[in-house]
Amino acid sequence: MTLANGRHYLAIPGPSVMPDRVLQAMHRAAPNIYRGEMPDMVHTIVPDLKAVAKTKHHVAMYISNGHGVWEAALVNCFSRGDKVLVLSTGRFGTGWGDMAARLGIETQVLDFGYTSDVDLNRLEEALAADTDKQIKGVLMVQVDTSTSVKNNVLGVREALDAADHPALLLCDNIASLGCDEFRMDDWGVDVMVTGCQKGLMTPPGMSFVYFNDRANAARDKADLVTPYWDWQMRIDPDYFYEYFFGTAPTHHLYGLRVALDMIVHEEGIEAVWNRHKVLAEAVWAALEVWGQAGPVRPNIAERDKRSHAVTLANFGPGNGLKLRNWMEQSYGVTLGIPLEGVESADDFLRIGHMGHVNGQMVLGVLAGLQAGMTALQIPHGPTGLEAAMKVIAEAT
């Protein structure tokens, strides 16, 4: 017998749950892309995108996924033969560095493994060793969804400043923008990349590069930039057709406008951060209690280094796969698969708690996991769900 029939819940770390209002806004006829409603609306989107990132600088919009804006950031900042320092805490930090290498950029990788955040002491040593200041940029990921680690972005900036190092700081916030606290200007980030399909609650297809004037000055010297990825074409929405280098992603823009209304104008970005914090802590509370009498453990041991958007957890030998299958086939919830780099893929699963999520959605996932462990006879502390409920009760 299955209890999965009914509305299925996708609890993976992106694409996240899309609000019905966003989907309804997209379900309409195509607009005129040259004048009127559509160009006018984009003028309202730009300041709200900046508000989510806490920046007064530039944002360029692209029709692409996150890998596209990885490339856009690199080609606008660097030339062939330039050197970048890659801070790897999972698949996506490594992946961005691999892309840089394929573009002809020299990469120096500091690998911190799959269970740790960036070690600032090792970073400081690498910067101190670069006496000729050959490193032109530092690439990092605020939240790597493959490991669910959250890195200290401000700490990386402080390390650069302490070393009096001129390298640009580039940060991947694809998983974390609109979920984990991020303050681009206050934290001294020069370039930030993100996508629309996670914290911004819009179907996949648009991505963004945020950059300050210092990064824009580097663009003038970069020999890798190509016409489509050139961000200088995408600064002024008055030139609407050129702004998107062709036809705009019209229906994504309608959805994004509604999503930003919900984030910026209705809930407020600080409240959004706090909601994600509480829901993440509910997930952690359940995992920690389950682990008191079983093999369950979060991938990241220290709470202050865990993402508020996604949690990777080990449920014991083979149990991650068994639980993912049980949740999908018997309960109606799809959980995230682990990505390469973990000890054993069959032991792990990823719980997405990003974007348009609330207490009953997260508690429903946790209740299913506890029921699944009972059904599959996986040892666990029996009051994990109650621990999660307590977190939510106390927060409200």
N, C-alpha and C positions, 0 to 999 in steps of 0.2 A: 504494500500500500504506500501511496505517496501523499504528502500534504503540501506538495509544491504547486498545485494548481491554484490560480489566482494571480494577482499582480506580482511579477517577479521583481526582486530587489537586487540591483547591481552594486555590490559593496566592494568594488575594486578601486585602486588608487588612480582613477582616471581612465576613460571619461567618468566624471562624477555624475550624480543625479541631476538631471536638468529640470528646473522649475516648469510647471505647466505654463505659466505666464510667458516664459521665454519661448517655449515651443509654439505657443499660440501666436506670439508676435511675429514669428518667422513664417507662419502659414498664411501667405498673402501673395497677391500678384506682384510682379516685378515693377520697380519704380523707374522713373527717369533718373539716369545717373549723372546728368549734366547740370541740372539746376533744380532748385526747389527743395522739397522735403528732405531728400537723401543727403545732399551736401550740407544743408543746414543742420541736420541731425549730427553729422560727424563733428561739427564744431562743438557740440555739447558733449560728445563722447571723450574728446581729448582731455579736457580738464578733469573729468571723473576718473579716467585711467591714471592720471598723475596723482590724484587724491588717494587712490588705493595703494600706490607705491610711496606715498609721502615724498614727492619730488616736485620741484618747480622747473625742471629741465625738460628735455625733449622726449617724445615717444613716437616711434615709427611703427605703423601697422603693416603686416604682411599676410598674404594668403598662403599659409604654410602651417606645418606642424612645428613642434619645438626644435627638431633637428634643423629646420630651415633657418630659424633665428640664431641657432648656434653658429651657422655659417655666416649669416649676416653680420653678427657681432665680430667675428674673426676677420672677415675681409675688409671691414670698415676701419679696423684698428691696426692691422699689421701688414707687413711686407714679407715676401719670401726671404727666408734666412733669419728673420727675427726670432727671438727666443722667448718662450713663455714658460712659466712655472705652473704645473698642474697639481692641484690638491685633490687627490682621489680618495673618496670615502664610499665608493660603490661603483656600480656599472656606469652611471651617467656622468660622473666626474671623469672616469676613464674614457668614456665615449667622446666627450667634448675634446679631450686631449688628443685622441686618435684622429678626430676630424682635423684638428690643427696640423697634425703631422702630415696628413694626406694633402693639405694645402701648401706644404712646403715650409711650414713654420717649425723651428726646432723646439722640441718639448723636453723639459726636465720634469719628471713625475715624482712627487712625494706620495707614496701609497701608504695610507693609514689603515688598510684592511677593511673588513666588512662588519666590524663590531665596535668601531671607534670613530670619534669625530676628529677634526683636524687638530693635531698636536702643535700648539703655537710655539713651543720651544724648538721643535724641528723646523718650523717655518722661519723663525728668527735666525737659526743657524744657516739655513739656505740663503737667506737675504744677506747675512753678514759675509758669507763666502763669495757673494757676487760683487767683488770690490770694483769691477769695471762697469757695473750697472748694465750688464748685457741683457738682463731680463726685462722685457718690454711690457709684460702683462702677467697677472696672476689669475688663473681660472679656478673658480670654486663653485660648489653647489650648496645652496642653503639647506635644502632637504633632498637627499637622494632617496628616491622611492624604492630602490632595490634593497636598501638596508634600513630605512626609516630613521636614519640619523639626522639630527639638526646641528648644523655647524654655526660657530660663533662668527658672524660676518663682521661685526664691529671689532672683534679681537684681531681679525686678519688685517683690517685697516689700521689698527693701532700698531701692529707689528711693522707694517710698511712705513708708517710715520716715524716710529722709533728708530728705524734703520735709515731714515731720510732717503728712502728709495722711491724713485720716480715712476715705477711700474704702474700701469693701469690696473684697477681692481675690477674684474668681470665676474658677475654672479648669476648663476642659473637659479631662477625662482619659479620654474615651471610647475613644480608640485606645491609650492608653499605660498605663492602670492594670494592674498585673500584668505589665508588659513593661519599661518604663523606670522607673528609680528615682523614687520620689515619697514625700515625707515631709510630710504635710499640716500637722501641728502645728509641726514644726521650721521649716518654710518659711513659716509665717504665712499660709496660705491660709484664707480665711473660708468659702468655699463651693466644693465640687468636685462635678462631675457626671460620671457614667460609665454604661456599659451592660454587659450580661452577656455579649455575643456576641463579644468580642475576647479580651483577656487573661484574662477570667474563664471562658472555655471552655464557655459554656452557650448553647443556641440562643436567637436573638433573641426578645425579648418582655418583658424586665425591665430597668429602669434605676434609678439610685440618685442621691440628692442627699445629700452629706455637708455638714454645716454646724456652725459653732461657736456659742457663746453670744452672741457679738457679732452674728452674722448673725441669730440667733433674736430678738434685741432689735429689729433692723430690721423683722422680720416684724410686730411689734406696731403699726408705723406704716404698713405697706404697704397701699395701697388697691386694688392690683391682684389680690390673692389671691382665689381662688375655692375653693369647697368641695372639689373633687376634688384640686386641687394643693396645698392647705394642708398644709404639712409638720408642723404641730403635732399633727395627727390621727395622724401616723405615727411618733411617737417611742416610744410605749409598747406593745410587743407583747402586754402582758397583755390589752389590749382588742383581741382578734385581728380581729374582723369590722370594727371601725372602723379598725384599723391599715392595712388594705388598701382601705378605703372600699368594702367589699363583699366579694365572693368573692375569696379569695386565689388567686394563680397557682400552684396546688398542684404541678403536675408540674415547672414550672420550679424551684420551691423544692427538690424532690427532686434535680434535676440539679445545682443550685447547691451544695447541701450536699456532694455528692461532689466537685465541682470545688474547693471550698474545702478539703476534706480533703487533696486532692492538693497544693494551693498552699501552704497554711499549715502543715499538720501533717506532711506527708510530705516534700516538697522543701524548704520554707521560702522565704519571700518573697525574702530576699537571694540565695539560690541561684537562684531563678527569674529575678531581675534579671540575674545573671551569665550564666546560660544564654542569655538573649536577647542580651546584649552580645556574647558569642562568636559566636553564629550570625549576628548583624548584621555583625560584622567579617569573617566569611567571605564574605558577600555583597559587601561593599565591596572586599575584596581581589580578588575575581574581576573586578568591574567596572573597577577601576583598571588591572589588567593587560590586560584586553580593550581598554581605551581607549588603550593605548600604541601600538597599530597599527591603530586604527579610530576610528569616531565615537562610541564608547560613553562616557558620563560620568554619574555620579550627579547628581541635580538640586541637591543641597546639597554645596558644595565642601568645607567644613570638617568633618572627622570628628566633632568634639565637638558639632556642631550637627545631627547626623543622628539620626533615630529608631532605636531598637533593635527597633521593631515592624514597620516598613514602609520600603521604599526605592523612591522614584520615580527612574527612570533614562531617559536619552535614548539611543536606539540609532542615531540618524541619520535622515535624511529618509525617511519612510515605513516605516522598519524596525521600529518598535514594533508597528505593526499587523500586519505580516508575521509577526513572531515570535510575537505573541499567537495568531494563527490557526494557525501551524505547531505551537506547543506544545499547543494544544487538540486539533487534528485529527489530528496525527501522533504525539504523545508522551503525551497523557493528563493534561496539567496545564493548569489555567485560571489565568491571571495577571490582575491587576487592570488595568482600563482607566484612562487618565488622566482627570482631571476638568477642567472648564473653567478657564481661566487660564493653562495651559501654552502654550508658543509654538505648537506644532502637535501636535494629539492623536495623529496617526498616527506621530509620532516616539517616543512615550513608552510605557512600561508600568510597572506597579507590582508589586513583589514583596512579598507578605505573609509575614512570618516572626514571627508572634505566636501566643501561646497554646500549644497542645499540639503543639509542633514540636521536632524533635531534629536531630542531625547528618545522618543519612542522608536525611531529608526535604529539608533545605536543599541538601545536595550533589546530590541527585537533580534538583532544580529547576535548579541551576547547570549540571549536566551537560547537561540538556536544552537550556538556552539556548546553551551552547557548540556542541552538535550542530546546533541550529537555525541558528546563524549560519554554520556550515560548509555546511549544506545549502542555505541561501539565498544563499550567497556574500557575506555581510556581512563586511567587513574587521574583524579583531580580533586582539589578541595571543593567541597559541595556548596559553598556559599559565595562563589564568585559573583553571581548575578546580584545577590544582595549587596555586596560591596560596591558594585557599580551603581545600583539604585541609591545607595547612601550618598555617593558623590553628587549625583544629580539633585537629590533632596536638599542637601546642605547648600548647594550653589544657588538654589532658587528660594 
